[in-house]
Amino acid sequence: MTLQIIDKKNKKVGDVKLSDSTIEKVNKAVLYYAIKSNRNGLRRGTAAVKDRSDVNKVNKKIYRQKGTGNARHGSRRVNIFVGGGSAHGPRPRSYTEKLNKKFTKASLRETFKYLIQNDALKVFNELNFDKPSTKDAALVLKNLSLSKALVVLPKENKNAVLSFRNIKNVKVINDASLNVFDLVRYENVMMTQDLFEKVKERYAL
């Protein structure tokens, strides 16, 4: 299987050969757990309520134990009284799900297989700009008829990063920040041939 290399005008300039594994069925279960882990990692986990130890009320026994005909209460802080603490409410916690290195690598490999099979990966021979220009970057997207894309660029390519980052529905990340959620979320992924060669070697594509 081959993947075509294009220029900024969407003209084919070459091909890159891929392994036979890229046409195998995508393991969607791996994608599911990787995306779930990534999304859970974005949760702040700061929801909280006051329990009876947090409520600012006098802890004196509200009436004598016997002889009143009422139940035996000892504090106004309990949850059954207005202004009392909540019972079994949320407490601050971390939603982070740790994925081991082997699973993370497998999830990214399956993601790139998914992108390649759905013609959602656009590989350019280069994405260089003489100066930051949102207009030129928008023209590149227009030539590909794209309205939403994830652009993967090296940190050193500052002109391209500055050119793409202000466009609506376009997100720019570097190769060190690759994650399954962003790769699947956007309709198309754009990267240069140099970066794709590293990805291809890293994930055995």
C-alpha positions as YAML, in Angstrom:
chain: A
units: angstrom
residues:
- id: 1
  name: MET
  ca: [0.00, 0.00, 0.00]
- id: 2
  name: THR
  ca: [1.20, 3.53, -0.76]
- id: 3
  name: LEU
  ca: [0.30, 6.98, 0.51]
- id: 4
  name: GLN
  ca: [0.65, 9.94, -1.80]
- id: 5
  name: ILE
  ca: [2.75, 12.99, -0.99]
- id: 6
  name: ILE
  ca: [1.25, 16.32, -2.03]
- id: 7
  name: ASP
  ca: [2.35, 19.95, -2.17]
- id: 8
  name: LYS
  ca: [0.54, 23.04, -0.89]
- id: 9
  name: LYS
  ca: [-1.46, 23.23, -4.14]
- id: 10
  name: ASN
  ca: [-2.75, 19.66, -3.63]
- id: 11
  name: LYS
  ca: [-0.63, 18.33, -6.49]
- id: 12
  name: LYS
  ca: [0.85, 14.86, -6.14]
- id: 13
  name: VAL
  ca: [4.64, 14.95, -5.94]
- id: 14
  name: GLY
  ca: [5.44, 11.42, -4.80]
- id: 15
  name: ASP
  ca: [4.50, 8.33, -2.83]
- id: 16
  name: VAL
  ca: [5.54, 6.72, 0.41]
- id: 17
  name: LYS
  ca: [5.30, 2.96, 0.79]
- id: 18
  name: LEU
  ca: [3.43, 1.54, 3.77]
- id: 19
  name: SER
  ca: [3.49, -1.91, 5.36]
- id: 20
  name: ASP
  ca: [0.70, -4.43, 4.79]
- id: 21
  name: SER
  ca: [-0.42, -3.97, 8.42]
- id: 22
  name: THR
  ca: [-2.01, -0.63, 7.52]
- id: 23
  name: ILE
  ca: [-4.81, -2.36, 5.62]
- id: 24
  name: GLU
  ca: [-5.67, -4.69, 8.50]
- id: 25
  name: LYS
  ca: [-8.87, -4.14, 10.48]
- id: 26
  name: VAL
  ca: [-8.59, -1.33, 13.03]
- id: 27
  name: ASN
  ca: [-8.88, -2.40, 16.66]
- id: 28
  name: LYS
  ca: [-11.62, -0.01, 17.77]
- id: 29
  name: ALA
  ca: [-11.50, -1.24, 21.37]
- id: 30
  name: VAL
  ca: [-7.96, 0.11, 21.68]
- id: 31
  name: LEU
  ca: [-9.10, 3.46, 20.27]
- id: 32
  name: TYR
  ca: [-12.03, 3.57, 22.68]
- id: 33
  name: TYR
  ca: [-9.93, 3.06, 25.82]
- id: 34
  name: ALA
  ca: [-7.26, 5.51, 24.62]
- id: 35
  name: ILE
  ca: [-9.85, 8.23, 23.92]
- id: 36
  name: LYS
  ca: [-11.64, 7.56, 27.23]
- id: 37
  name: SER
  ca: [-8.36, 7.88, 29.10]
- id: 38
  name: ASN
  ca: [-7.49, 11.10, 27.31]
- id: 39
  name: ARG
  ca: [-10.89, 12.68, 27.95]
- id: 40
  name: ASN
  ca: [-10.93, 11.63, 31.60]
- id: 41
  name: GLY
  ca: [-7.51, 13.23, 31.99]
- id: 42
  name: LEU
  ca: [-9.08, 16.56, 31.00]
- id: 43
  name: ARG
  ca: [-11.57, 16.43, 33.88]
- id: 44
  name: ARG
  ca: [-10.65, 18.69, 36.78]
- id: 45
  name: GLY
  ca: [-12.27, 16.56, 39.48]
- id: 46
  name: THR
  ca: [-12.94, 19.55, 41.75]
- id: 47
  name: ALA
  ca: [-16.65, 18.90, 42.48]
- id: 48
  name: ALA
  ca: [-17.20, 18.82, 46.23]
- id: 49
  name: VAL
  ca: [-19.84, 19.21, 48.94]
- id: 50
  name: LYS
  ca: [-19.59, 19.95, 52.65]
- id: 51
  name: ASP
  ca: [-20.03, 16.93, 54.88]
- id: 52
  name: ARG
  ca: [-20.86, 17.16, 58.57]
- id: 53
  name: SER
  ca: [-17.24, 17.81, 59.52]
- id: 54
  name: ASP
  ca: [-17.14, 20.89, 57.24]
- id: 55
  name: VAL
  ca: [-20.38, 22.55, 58.40]
- id: 56
  name: ASN
  ca: [-19.92, 25.45, 60.80]
- id: 57
  name: LYS
  ca: [-22.47, 24.65, 63.51]
- id: 58
  name: VAL
  ca: [-22.22, 24.19, 67.28]
- id: 59
  name: ASN
  ca: [-21.75, 20.53, 68.10]
- id: 60
  name: LYS
  ca: [-23.76, 20.74, 71.33]
- id: 61
  name: LYS
  ca: [-26.48, 18.12, 71.82]
- id: 62
  name: ILE
  ca: [-29.68, 19.82, 70.61]
- id: 63
  name: TYR
  ca: [-31.97, 18.43, 73.36]
- id: 64
  name: ARG
  ca: [-31.85, 15.83, 76.10]
- id: 65
  name: GLN
  ca: [-31.68, 12.16, 75.21]
- id: 66
  name: LYS
  ca: [-34.98, 11.08, 76.76]
- id: 67
  name: GLY
  ca: [-38.39, 12.43, 77.51]
- id: 68
  name: THR
  ca: [-39.00, 14.71, 74.52]
- id: 69
  name: GLY
  ca: [-40.76, 12.17, 72.29]
- id: 70
  name: ASN
  ca: [-38.32, 12.97, 69.47]
- id: 71
  name: ALA
  ca: [-35.60, 10.85, 67.96]
- id: 72
  name: ARG
  ca: [-32.22, 10.75, 69.68]
- id: 73
  name: HIS
  ca: [-30.26, 13.50, 67.90]
- id: 74
  name: GLY
  ca: [-26.87, 14.72, 68.93]
- id: 75
  name: SER
  ca: [-25.93, 17.40, 66.39]
- id: 76
  name: ARG
  ca: [-27.40, 19.92, 63.97]
- id: 77
  name: ARG
  ca: [-24.61, 19.08, 61.53]
- id: 78
  name: VAL
  ca: [-26.19, 15.85, 60.27]
- id: 79
  name: ASN
  ca: [-27.60, 15.72, 56.76]
- id: 80
  name: ILE
  ca: [-31.29, 15.45, 57.73]
- id: 81
  name: PHE
  ca: [-31.37, 19.00, 59.10]
- id: 82
  name: VAL
  ca: [-31.52, 22.14, 56.95]
- id: 83
  name: GLY
  ca: [-28.02, 23.60, 56.83]
- id: 84
  name: GLY
  ca: [-26.46, 20.29, 57.76]
- id: 85
  name: GLY
  ca: [-23.73, 18.53, 55.85]
- id: 86
  name: SER
  ca: [-24.38, 16.40, 52.77]
- id: 87
  name: ALA
  ca: [-24.08, 12.64, 52.90]
- id: 88
  name: HIS
  ca: [-22.24, 10.65, 50.20]
- id: 89
  name: GLY
  ca: [-21.70, 13.72, 47.99]
- id: 90
  name: PRO
  ca: [-18.81, 14.19, 45.53]
- id: 91
  name: ARG
  ca: [-15.32, 14.85, 46.86]
- id: 92
  name: PRO
  ca: [-12.25, 16.15, 44.99]
- id: 93
  name: ARG
  ca: [-10.61, 13.33, 43.07]
- id: 94
  name: SER
  ca: [-8.42, 12.60, 40.10]
- id: 95
  name: TYR
  ca: [-9.95, 10.98, 37.01]
- id: 96
  name: THR
  ca: [-6.56, 10.24, 35.44]
- id: 97
  name: GLU
  ca: [-6.27, 6.79, 33.88]
- id: 98
  name: LYS
  ca: [-2.69, 5.64, 33.43]
- id: 99
  name: LEU
  ca: [-1.90, 3.85, 30.17]
- id: 100
  name: ASN
  ca: [1.32, 1.90, 29.88]
- id: 101
  name: LYS
  ca: [3.79, 2.66, 27.09]
- id: 102
  name: LYS
  ca: [2.97, -0.46, 25.10]
- id: 103
  name: PHE
  ca: [-0.75, 0.34, 25.01]
- id: 104
  name: THR
  ca: [-0.12, 4.01, 24.17]
- id: 105
  name: LYS
  ca: [2.07, 3.01, 21.24]
- id: 106
  name: ALA
  ca: [-0.51, 0.49, 20.04]
- id: 107
  name: SER
  ca: [-3.32, 3.05, 20.26]
- id: 108
  name: LEU
  ca: [-1.43, 5.57, 18.11]
- id: 109
  name: ARG
  ca: [-0.59, 2.87, 15.57]
- id: 110
  name: GLU
  ca: [-4.28, 1.93, 15.32]
- id: 111
  name: THR
  ca: [-5.22, 5.61, 15.01]
- id: 112
  name: PHE
  ca: [-2.90, 6.15, 12.05]
- id: 113
  name: LYS
  ca: [-4.25, 2.99, 10.43]
- id: 114
  name: TYR
  ca: [-7.75, 4.43, 10.84]
- id: 115
  name: LEU
  ca: [-6.70, 7.76, 9.29]
- id: 116
  name: ILE
  ca: [-4.96, 6.11, 6.34]
- id: 117
  name: GLN
  ca: [-7.86, 3.78, 5.60]
- id: 118
  name: ASN
  ca: [-10.31, 6.71, 5.66]
- id: 119
  name: ASP
  ca: [-8.11, 8.97, 3.51]
- id: 120
  name: ALA
  ca: [-7.92, 11.46, 6.38]
- id: 121
  name: LEU
  ca: [-4.13, 11.78, 6.54]
- id: 122
  name: LYS
  ca: [-2.62, 14.44, 4.26]
- id: 123
  name: VAL
  ca: [1.18, 14.28, 3.92]
- id: 124
  name: PHE
  ca: [2.94, 17.31, 2.40]
- id: 125
  name: ASN
  ca: [6.41, 17.49, 0.94]
- id: 126
  name: GLU
  ca: [6.83, 20.71, 2.97]
- id: 127
  name: LEU
  ca: [4.76, 23.33, 4.80]
- id: 128
  name: ASN
  ca: [7.14, 26.26, 4.89]
- id: 129
  name: PHE
  ca: [6.21, 29.95, 4.74]
- id: 130
  name: ASP
  ca: [8.50, 32.92, 4.13]
- id: 131
  name: LYS
  ca: [6.68, 34.80, 6.87]
- id: 132
  name: PRO
  ca: [3.64, 34.17, 9.12]
- id: 133
  name: SER
  ca: [0.58, 34.46, 6.91]
- id: 134
  name: THR
  ca: [-2.87, 33.26, 7.90]
- id: 135
  name: LYS
  ca: [-4.03, 34.03, 4.36]
- id: 136
  name: ASP
  ca: [-1.48, 31.63, 2.82]
- id: 137
  name: ALA
  ca: [-2.34, 28.94, 5.36]
- id: 138
  name: ALA
  ca: [-6.05, 29.33, 4.63]
- id: 139
  name: LEU
  ca: [-5.27, 28.96, 0.92]
- id: 140
  name: VAL
  ca: [-3.59, 25.62, 1.59]
- id: 141
  name: LEU
  ca: [-6.76, 24.40, 3.32]
- id: 142
  name: LYS
  ca: [-8.89, 25.76, 0.49]
- id: 143
  name: ASN
  ca: [-6.83, 23.85, -2.10]
- id: 144
  name: LEU
  ca: [-7.59, 20.66, -0.18]
- id: 145
  name: SER
  ca: [-11.26, 21.62, 0.39]
- id: 146
  name: LEU
  ca: [-10.79, 21.28, 4.15]
- id: 147
  name: SER
  ca: [-12.77, 23.21, 6.75]
- id: 148
  name: LYS
  ca: [-11.49, 21.38, 9.83]
- id: 149
  name: ALA
  ca: [-8.02, 19.95, 10.36]
- id: 150
  name: LEU
  ca: [-5.31, 19.04, 12.83]
- id: 151
  name: VAL
  ca: [-1.92, 20.33, 11.70]
- id: 152
  name: VAL
  ca: [1.14, 18.53, 13.09]
- id: 153
  name: LEU
  ca: [4.28, 20.67, 12.83]
- id: 154
  name: PRO
  ca: [7.73, 20.72, 14.43]
- id: 155
  name: LYS
  ca: [8.34, 23.50, 16.95]
- id: 156
  name: GLU
  ca: [11.10, 24.92, 14.75]
- id: 157
  name: ASN
  ca: [8.66, 25.73, 11.93]
- id: 158
  name: LYS
  ca: [7.44, 28.91, 13.65]
- id: 159
  name: ASN
  ca: [6.12, 30.63, 10.52]
- id: 160
  name: ALA
  ca: [3.81, 27.71, 9.73]
- id: 161
  name: VAL
  ca: [2.67, 27.41, 13.35]
- id: 162
  name: LEU
  ca: [1.81, 31.12, 13.48]
- id: 163
  name: SER
  ca: [0.09, 30.91, 10.08]
- id: 164
  name: PHE
  ca: [-2.27, 28.04, 10.93]
- id: 165
  name: ARG
  ca: [-3.06, 28.67, 14.58]
- id: 166
  name: ASN
  ca: [-5.53, 31.56, 14.05]
- id: 167
  name: ILE
  ca: [-7.78, 29.69, 11.62]
- id: 168
  name: LYS
  ca: [-11.17, 28.55, 12.90]
- id: 169
  name: ASN
  ca: [-11.56, 24.77, 13.40]
- id: 170
  name: VAL
  ca: [-7.81, 24.25, 12.96]
- id: 171
  name: LYS
  ca: [-5.55, 23.08, 15.76]
- id: 172
  name: VAL
  ca: [-1.75, 23.04, 15.63]
- id: 173
  name: ILE
  ca: [0.32, 20.62, 17.69]
- id: 174
  name: ASN
  ca: [3.88, 19.30, 17.51]
- id: 175
  name: ASP
  ca: [4.87, 15.68, 17.05]
- id: 176
  name: ALA
  ca: [5.65, 15.30, 20.77]
- id: 177
  name: SER
  ca: [2.01, 16.09, 21.59]
- id: 178
  name: LEU
  ca: [0.38, 13.46, 19.38]
- id: 179
  name: ASN
  ca: [-2.65, 11.93, 21.07]
- id: 180
  name: VAL
  ca: [-5.49, 9.70, 19.92]
- id: 181
  name: PHE
  ca: [-8.29, 12.10, 20.89]
- id: 182
  name: ASP
  ca: [-7.06, 15.00, 18.72]
- id: 183
  name: LEU
  ca: [-6.16, 12.72, 15.80]
- id: 184
  name: VAL
  ca: [-9.64, 11.20, 15.70]
- id: 185
  name: ARG
  ca: [-11.56, 14.36, 16.62]
- id: 186
  name: TYR
  ca: [-10.56, 16.37, 13.56]
- id: 187
  name: GLU
  ca: [-11.79, 15.41, 10.10]
- id: 188
  name: ASN
  ca: [-8.30, 15.51, 8.58]
- id: 189
  name: VAL
  ca: [-4.72, 15.43, 9.82]
- id: 190
  name: MET
  ca: [-1.97, 17.33, 8.02]
- id: 191
  name: MET
  ca: [1.76, 16.75, 8.48]
- id: 192
  name: THR
  ca: [5.00, 17.00, 6.56]
- id: 193
  name: GLN
  ca: [6.81, 14.09, 4.95]
- id: 194
  name: ASP
  ca: [9.73, 14.39, 7.38]
- id: 195
  name: LEU
  ca: [7.41, 14.03, 10.38]
- id: 196
  name: PHE
  ca: [5.49, 11.19, 8.79]
- id: 197
  name: GLU
  ca: [8.71, 9.26, 8.18]
- id: 198
  name: LYS
  ca: [9.40, 9.45, 11.92]
- id: 199
  name: VAL
  ca: [5.83, 8.37, 12.70]
- id: 200
  name: LYS
  ca: [6.05, 5.54, 10.19]
- id: 201
  name: GLU
  ca: [9.24, 4.21, 11.77]
- id: 202
  name: ARG
  ca: [8.01, 4.72, 15.34]
- id: 203
  name: TYR
  ca: [4.70, 2.89, 14.87]
- id: 204
  name: ALA
  ca: [5.73, 0.38, 12.18]
- id: 205
  name: LEU
  ca: [3.31, 1.65, 9.53]
...
